[in-house]
Amino acid sequence: MAMPTLIELAEAGAHYGHHRSLTFPKAKNFIYMTKNNVSLINLEETLRCLEEAQRVISEYRASNRPVLFVGTKRSIRQIVKEVAESIQAPYMIERWYGGFLTNFPNFANQLKKMKELEEFVAGEKYARLDKKQRARHQARLDHYHRFLGGVAALPGMPKLLVVGSATEDKIAIAEARKLDIPVIAIVDTDINPSEIEYPIPANDDAPKAVEVILRALVEEPAKKAVKKAVAAVEAPENDEKPKKTVKKATAAAKPKKAAVKKAK
C-alpha cells in the first residue's frame, strides 16, 4: 500500500475526533474545525506526522533495533497482529501486562519458561504422561501463547513502541516514557499529544483508519528499502558497461596511431 491520500483517509473516517468538551487543549494544533460540536482532525497534519513516523521506523528496522507493536483495543487487535507479522515484528494484543517494560527481566524469564514448556510438550516425556497431566501442561502452554506468544521472538528490551490506540494503551506509553523509549502512536483528540514523541492524529475508534495508517507505516518504508537494494545491485552492472566500452575504444585507437608513425 502506498502513502494514503487525503480522500482515502477521509473515507476511512480518520478525520472524526471526539466531542468538543472532550478535546484535550494541546490537541487543538491537529484540529481543522469543529462541526456540530465534534472536532474534525486536519488530515494534512496526519500525513505529515505519518511521513515522519515512516522515517523513524525505517531507521530502527535498518539498524535491527527491536520494534514492539501494541494494540489491546478489541476492534484493532487483528489489524495490529497482521501488520506486525508482515514485517516479522513482535506484538502484544490481548492485554498489556503492567511492568512489561519497567520489569522486563521478570517477563524475559517468563518467555524462557514458555520456550522450555514448548520443548517439553514436543518431547517423548510428555507423550508418556497420562491424559490429565498432558491437559494441564497444554492448558498452561495455551495461556502462554495467548498472552505472550506475540513477543516470544523479542530479542531484548524493545527500542521503539508502535501503539494502535494511545487512548487504550496509556499504561504502555507511560512505561515507555519512564525508560525513554520513543513511541509512535495514533492519537485521537482526547489525548495529550505532547506525551508522545511521534503522534499520528487520527480517529482511533475507526478500525479502517487504523489499518490504513499502520499498513502505510510499515509498507512504504519496506518498498523504499527494496528500491534501494535493487538500485545497489544494478549500479555495478551499469558502471561496468562504460569501462568495457572505453577499453575497446582504446584498443581500437592504438593500432591506428602505430600505422600513422610507420607512414611517416
N, C-alpha and C positions, 0 to 999 in steps of 0.2 A: 504494500500500500504506500502510495506517495504521500507527500505532505497534504493534509486535508485542506480544502478550500473553505472560505467563509460560508458558502452555501451548504456544504456538507456538514459543517459544524452546526449550523442553524437547523438543518433538517433533523439532526440527531438530538436537538433540544439542549445543546451545550450552553445556550445564552440565558436560560431561565435561572434566576437566582432565587433568594428567599424573600419573604415579606419585608417591607421597608423597616418594620420595627425590629426585625431580627438581624439586620445588616450590621456587620462589625464596622466601626468607624474607619479603620485603616484599609478596609476592603473597597472603599469608595474610589480608589485610584483605578480599579478594574471595572467600574460600573459605567455603562454608556448612558443609561437613562432609567427613570422609574416610571412604570406604566401600570395603572390600576393597583398602585401600592406594592408592585412587585419589581424588584431590582433586576435589570437586564444587563448581562455581562458584555463587555466590549470584546468581541471575538478577535479583533485585531491584536489586542493585548494577549489573548490566548495563543495566537500563532507566534507572536514574538517570544513569549515565555517557552513555548514548545520547542522552538528552534534552539534556544539556549540550553534547554534540558537535553536535547539530542546531542549537542556538542559535549556536554558533561558526561553523559552515559557512554558515548563512544570513546572518550578518553579513558574512562575507568575500565572498559572492556578491552581496549587495546593494551593496557598495562596489566591485564589479568588480575585486577583487584575485584574481590567478591562484591556482587550487587544482589541485594535481597529485595524481592517483591513482596509487598504486604497488601492484602485485601480481604479483610474479615467480614465485610458487608455482604449479606447473603445474596443480594442481587448481582454482585460483580465477582463472586468467588471463582466461578468457572472461567470468566474472562481473564482474570489475573493469572490463573493457573496456565491457561493456553498460551498467553503472551510470554510468561516466564519460561515455559517448556520450549517455546520456539527458538530461544537463544540459549537453552540449557542452563538457565539461572535458577537458583533456589527460590522458594516461595513459601509463604505462610498464609493460609486462607481460612482455616477452621476457627481458630481463635488465637489471640496474641497472648502468649504466656508472659505474665508480669515478671520482669527481671531477665528476660531472654538476652538482652544486651548488657545490662548492668551486672548481671550474674552469669555471664556467658560460660565460664569454666564448668559450672554445675550442669548446664544444658549440653555442653560438649561431652560430659560424662554420660548423660542420658543417651546421646546419639551413639556413643560407643557401646552401651548396653544393648541398644536396638540392633546394631550390626552383629553383636555376639549372639543374640537370640535368633536372628535370621540364619546364622551359620548352624546353630543348634537344631533348628527346625528342619533344615535341609540335610542333617546328618542321620546316621544309622541309629544312634542312641535314641533319638526322638521317635523313630519308627517302632522301636521295641516297647515304648510306653503304652499303657492302657488307654482306652478311649477318653476317659475323664481327664487324665493328665494332659493328653495331647490337646484337648479342647481348651484347657486352662492356659497352656502356653500359646496356643494360636490366638486366643482372645486378647492376651497381653500384647502379642505382636501386632494384631489388628489395631489396637489402641495406639501403639507407637506410630504405625503407618498413617493413621488418620490425622494425628495432630503434629507429628514431626517428620512424616515421610517426605514432605516437600523440601526440608532443609537437611536431608540425610547426606547430600553431597556437598554441603557447605564446608569449604576447606579451613575456615577460621572465622574470626570476627568480621562481619560484613563491613565494607568501607563506604557503602552507599546504600540508602534506602529509597525504594520507589513505592509510593503509597497511592493506592487507588482512590481512597477517600480520606482526606485529612480529618473530616468530622468524625468518622467511625473509629479511626486508629490514633487517637490522641496520645494514648499511653506509649505506643511505639515511637511516636515523634518526640515525646518528652524524654524517653530514654536515649534516643539518638542525640538530642541536644546536650544531655549531660556528658556524653562521651565525644562530643564534637564530630559526630558522624553526619555528613551532609545529607539532606533529604530532598527528593523530588516528589511532589505531591499535587494531586488535583484538589484545589481549594474552592469551596463554594463561598457565597457572600457572608456566611455566618461564622467564618473562621478568620483569625488574625494572620494575614499572610506574612507578616514580618518575622514570625517564629519559624518560618520555613525558608531554607536557602534558595530553593528553586521552585517557587509556586507556579502552578498552571491553573489560572482561573477558569472554571467551568462548572457545569451542573453535575455534581457527583451523585445525584439521585436518578440520573438518566443512564441506564446501562449502555445504551448505544453510544452515547457521547464518551463515556469512559473507555469503551472498546476502540473507538476511532482514535482517541488520543494516545492510548497505550500502544496500540499497534504501530502508529506513526512514530512513536518514541523509539521503538526498537528496530523497526523495519527500514526506516530511512537511513540511519547510520550504517546498517548492515549493507545496504545497496551501495553506499558510498565506499565502504571498505572493499567490496567486491570490484568496483570500478578501478580503485587504486591498485589492487592486486593485478588485475588484467593489464592495466597500463604499465606496471612494473615489469610484467613478463614480456609484453610486446616491445618495450623500449629498446632492449639489447638487439632484437631482431632488426629493428629499423635502423639502428646505428651501424650494423654490420654491412648493410647494403651499400652505403656511400663509400665505406672503406674498400670493398671489393671493386667498386667502380673506379676509384682513384688508382688502385693497384693496376688494373687493366689499362687505364689511360697512360700511366707511367711506363708500363712495359711496351705499349704500342709506340710511345714517343721516342724511346731510346734508340731503336734501330734507325729511325728517320734521321736523328742527329748524326749518327755514325755515317750514314750514307752521304750526307752533305759534306762532312770532313774529307772523305775519300775523293769526292769530286773535285774539291779544291786542290 
